[in-house]
Amino acid sequence: MKQIVILGSTGSIGTSTLDIIAKFPDKFRAVGLTAGTNVEKLEEQIRTFSPAAVAMADDAAAERLRARCKGLKTTILSGTDGLRQVATAPDADLVISAIVGGAGLVPTLAAITAGKFIALANKEPMVMAGRLMQDEARKHGVRIFPVDSEHSALFQSMEGHRVEDILRLILTASGGPLWNLTKEELRRVTVEQALKHPNWKMGDKITIDSATLMNKGLEVVEAHWLFDIPASKIEVVVHRESIIHSLVEYQDRSVIAQLGLPDMRTPIAYAMNYPARVPLDLPSLNLAQIGTLTFFNPDHDRFPCLGFGYEALQVGGTMPAVLNAANEVAVQAFLDRRIGFLGIAETIRRTMDAHKPVEVSALEDALGADAWARAKAGEIVESLAAAAVR
Ligand SMILES: NC(=O)c1ccc[n+]([C@@H]2O[C@H](COP(=O)([O-])OP(=O)(O)OC[C@H]3O[C@@H](n4cnc5c(N)ncnc54)[C@H](OP(=O)(O)O)[C@@H]3O)[C@@H](O)[C@H]2O)c1
């Protein structure tokens, strides 16, 4: 029986993970759950799964949850310390890292330092502090299993092969809901349009990241740190159908890919059961019915955010953390309808241009760059919002 902690249990990845736990009660037990502010959903999860402890990032939300869960055995913690405590619970075997954004860095790193194996969906911490996370993982004998479908595909396509034989990692990108729009059309895109992902049902932030292709920029950085492969060997191809989840080319020109219908339960279950596979009640892939798979080169003019990912990786140090924080601020401003769609890339560009990177030698370096970039990007958002009103 594996004891599971889910950081971000109320989100899209978190609830899919709980689906798997519910389906295999003889294999898994949810011992710890965390959320940001969603009291109702966490209460429902406490009543269904009876975890030993839960934590909410928001103190006031945790207080409301305590009032609603009087008489239940679950311990309810709050704030960064609470999240850290749940992430390092002594009986936990595997921590599913599924908080959205940089907020996941501290609890995920704490789990690694406590020697917990990680199933990593939350890519932003790997972008902010990839070297630090991998150094800690090595130091504490921790394995980090990818959950992101592309990285799970790369991981599966590398199994049984030698890293030195790899020529290229090829990440596939769906292109998101706005792939066919002109730059002028992109300028006028609404939040509703940007949230209509063609293939995946995910949280709002990653859905907007898919629309800007920033998600792929973040994934290039994530792939670099997960697999220790230089950016020059990581490529991206737009594949509209999201059937091929990513590919690895070897020096004999053989290319190995992983395919499947787009459903996150497959990579989540693989990370939870590795190296075993469990039966999932999902439809089979029917290639004849799909008929055609399409591929395109990314368009860096309409979607500059992918290039920002490569650039941040090349500059190194605190630049990826700055890229990530500026993106988080800009995406939230777009979702709040304060800036337009193209304002996301502009905010990131201007924040990166203003940054003087330093090495990330400790957690504080990444967190310091994150705080600086949030303030800077906030100023840029204010100026863009003011210009739009004039
Ligand atoms: N969704 C996918 O299919 C998918 C695929 C690949 C990778 N990922 C990655 O997985 C991560 C989660 O994505 P998602 O789509 O599941 O996001 P989501 O649906 O928005 O869920 C985010 C989770 O994080 C919690 N949270 C938000 N802000 C927090 C904070 N400041 N402190 C602590 N917890 C906080 C949320 O709690 P509340 O509910 O209380 O707000 C929720 O449990 C992201 O890094 C994303 O890039 C997702």
The ligand as an SDF file (V2000), in Angstrom:
LIG
                    3D

 48 52  0  0  0  0  0  0  0  0999 V2000
   -4.1480   20.1480  -15.6750 N   0  0  0  0  0  0  0  0  0  0  0  0
   -3.3820   19.4260  -16.4560 C   0  0  0  0  0  0  0  0  0  0  0  0
   -3.8510   18.6320  -17.2670 O   0  0  0  0  0  0  0  0  0  0  0  0
   -1.8660   19.5600  -16.3540 C   0  0  0  0  0  0  0  0  0  0  0  0
   -1.0570   18.8440  -17.2520 C   0  0  0  0  0  0  0  0  0  0  0  0
    0.3180   18.9360  -17.1060 C   0  0  0  0  0  0  0  0  0  0  0  0
    0.8920   19.7010  -16.1120 C   0  0  0  0  0  0  0  0  0  0  0  0
    0.0670   20.4050  -15.2590 N   0  0  0  0  0  0  0  0  0  0  0  0
    0.6960   21.2260  -14.2300 C   0  0  0  0  0  0  0  0  0  0  0  0
    0.1840   20.8220  -12.9650 O   0  0  0  0  0  0  0  0  0  0  0  0
    0.0430   21.9400  -12.0870 C   0  0  0  0  0  0  0  0  0  0  0  0
   -1.4020   22.0160  -11.6220 C   0  0  0  0  0  0  0  0  0  0  0  0
   -2.2310   22.2850  -12.7380 O   0  0  0  0  0  0  0  0  0  0  0  0
   -3.8200   22.1920  -12.6520 P   0  0  0  0  0  0  0  0  0  0  0  0
   -4.3040   22.3760  -14.0430 O   0  0  0  0  0  0  0  0  0  0  0  0
   -4.2050   20.9820  -11.8880 O   0  0  0  0  0  0  0  0  0  0  0  0
   -4.1280   23.5150  -11.8040 O   0  0  0  0  0  0  0  0  0  0  0  0
   -5.4940   23.9150  -11.0560 P   0  0  0  0  0  0  0  0  0  0  0  0
   -6.6180   23.0870  -11.5580 O   0  0  0  0  0  0  0  0  0  0  0  0
   -5.6070   25.3840  -11.1330 O   0  0  0  0  0  0  0  0  0  0  0  0
   -5.2070   23.4600   -9.5390 O   0  0  0  0  0  0  0  0  0  0  0  0
   -4.2090   24.0770   -8.7920 C   0  0  0  0  0  0  0  0  0  0  0  0
   -4.1250   23.5180   -7.3950 C   0  0  0  0  0  0  0  0  0  0  0  0
   -3.1680   24.3010   -6.6630 O   0  0  0  0  0  0  0  0  0  0  0  0
   -3.8170   24.9130   -5.5150 C   0  0  0  0  0  0  0  0  0  0  0  0
   -3.2410   26.2440   -5.3300 N   0  0  0  0  0  0  0  0  0  0  0  0
   -3.4230   27.3450   -6.0870 C   0  0  0  0  0  0  0  0  0  0  0  0
   -2.7180   28.3790   -5.6160 N   0  0  0  0  0  0  0  0  0  0  0  0
   -2.0800   27.9280   -4.5000 C   0  0  0  0  0  0  0  0  0  0  0  0
   -1.2180   28.5230   -3.5560 C   0  0  0  0  0  0  0  0  0  0  0  0
   -0.8450   29.8140   -3.6470 N   0  0  0  0  0  0  0  0  0  0  0  0
   -0.7320   27.7690   -2.5580 N   0  0  0  0  0  0  0  0  0  0  0  0
   -1.0920   26.4680   -2.4340 C   0  0  0  0  0  0  0  0  0  0  0  0
   -1.9290   25.8460   -3.2900 N   0  0  0  0  0  0  0  0  0  0  0  0
   -2.4240   26.5660   -4.3180 C   0  0  0  0  0  0  0  0  0  0  0  0
   -5.2730   24.9600   -5.8900 C   0  0  0  0  0  0  0  0  0  0  0  0
   -6.0800   25.0770   -4.7330 O   0  0  0  0  0  0  0  0  0  0  0  0
   -7.5650   25.7840   -4.8230 P   0  0  0  0  0  0  0  0  0  0  0  0
   -8.4140   24.8130   -5.5760 O   0  0  0  0  0  0  0  0  0  0  0  0
   -7.9360   25.9230   -3.4120 O   0  0  0  0  0  0  0  0  0  0  0  0
   -7.3590   27.0790   -5.5520 O   0  0  0  0  0  0  0  0  0  0  0  0
   -5.4380   23.6110   -6.6100 C   0  0  0  0  0  0  0  0  0  0  0  0
   -5.4970   22.5790   -5.6740 O   0  0  0  0  0  0  0  0  0  0  0  0
    0.4960   23.1620  -12.8850 C   0  0  0  0  0  0  0  0  0  0  0  0
    1.8410   23.4250  -12.6160 O   0  0  0  0  0  0  0  0  0  0  0  0
    0.3480   22.7160  -14.3390 C   0  0  0  0  0  0  0  0  0  0  0  0
    1.2650   23.3660  -15.2000 O   0  0  0  0  0  0  0  0  0  0  0  0
   -1.2810   20.3440  -15.3620 C   0  0  0  0  0  0  0  0  0  0  0  0
  1  2  1  0
  2  3  2  0
  2  4  1  0
  4  5  1  0
  4 48  2  0
  5  6  2  0
  6  7  1  0
  7  8  2  0
  8  9  1  0
  8 48  1  0
  9 10  1  0
  9 46  1  0
 10 11  1  0
 11 12  1  0
 11 44  1  0
 12 13  1  0
 13 14  1  0
 14 15  2  0
 14 16  1  0
 14 17  1  0
 17 18  1  0
 18 19  2  0
 18 20  1  0
 18 21  1  0
 21 22  1  0
 22 23  1  0
 23 24  1  0
 23 42  1  0
 24 25  1  0
 25 26  1  0
 25 36  1  0
 26 27  1  0
 26 35  1  0
 27 28  2  0
 28 29  1  0
 29 30  1  0
 29 35  2  0
 30 31  1  0
 30 32  2  0
 32 33  1  0
 33 34  2  0
 34 35  1  0
 36 37  1  0
 36 42  1  0
 37 38  1  0
 38 39  2  0
 38 40  1  0
 38 41  1  0
 42 43  1  0
 44 45  1  0
 44 46  1  0
 46 47  1  0
M  CHG  2   8   1  16  -1
M  END
$$$$
